[in-house]
């Protein structure tokens, strides 16, 4: 990860916060197998907004989807926001690259592919 910090979440446990334009998270060796997911869900909270770029194998790797994050009404008011992703299978490092305006964009609790 780069540029982010964990903090206590209103939903229990920890969330990723202090996300700004260009920050990212990486998840190594994600095995999609032959599942071929078509959707990305992210649990987020914000009064601002931004985007989550879902990229494979590097920070500038293949872009399989971009999930727009819109205001949820508060920094600890979580909703699940979704976007379509293109075909993916096999083993990949998954990069979640955060983009948007200046200042803090949103808090990030969890994600899933389906």
N, C-alpha and C positions, 0 to 999 in steps of 0.2 A: 504494500500500500504506500501511497505517497500523499502527504499533505493533509491527512485526516486524523481524527482522534476518536477514541471510544468514549462513551458517556452513558450514564444510567438512562434507561428507556422507561417511559410511562407504561409500556406494555410488559415490563419485567425484563430482567437481564440488561444487556448493553445494546446500544445502537451505534452506528458510525455517524459522527457529527462533524461540524466545522468544515464541511465540504465546500470547496471553491472551484472555479473554472480551472480545468486541467488536472485536478486530482484524480486518483484512480485506485481501484482495488484489483488484485490479481488472485485467481484461484487456479492452482496448478493441477494438471492431470485430471481434468473433468472428463469422465467417460460417458459420452452420449450413446455409445453402442450403436444400435440400429434403430433407436427410438424415434429419431427424426422429429423432435419437438417443433411446434409451430408458434408457440407463445412464450413470452417472458413476463412474469409478474414480479413487481417490486413493492415492498411495503415501505412507504415514505411519509414524511411529515414536513410541512414547510409553510411559510407565509410568502415565499419568493417563488421559486421554481427553477427549472433548468431541464437538462436532458441526461439520460444515461445511454451512452453508446456501448453496445455489446460487441466486443472485438475478439477475434481468435488469434492466439499464439504470440501476439506482441501488442504493444500499445498502439501501433499504427497498422495492425494486421487487418484481415478481412472483417469488414463491418457486416454483421448479420442482423442488426436491428438497432433502432434508436427509440427509446422510450421517453416520451415527454412527461415531465413531472410538473403538475399544476398545483396551485395553492390548496392546502388542506384546511387552512384556517388557524394553524398553530404549529410551533416547532415540535410539539409532542402529541399532535392530533394526527394519528396515522390512518391512511387509507391504502388500499392496494390498487396500483395503477399498472396497466398492461399494454403490451405492444406485440405486434407480429414479428417473428424472426424468420430468416430464410433457412433453407435446408442445412442441417448440420448433423454429422454422425462421427463416430470414432472418438479418439482421445485428443483433447485440446487444453491448452492453458486459456482460461477465460478472463479477459480484461474488461472491467466495468469502468469506463472513462466518463467522468462527469464534466459537462459543459454548460455554459450559460453566461449570464452577465457578471457584474462585479459583486463582491461581498459573498456572504454565505448563501448557498443555493437551497439545500434541503438536508434533512436527516434521513438515514437509510437503515432500516431494521433487518430485512431479509429479502431474498429473491428465490424464485424457482422457475424452472423450465417445464412446460407441459405441452 
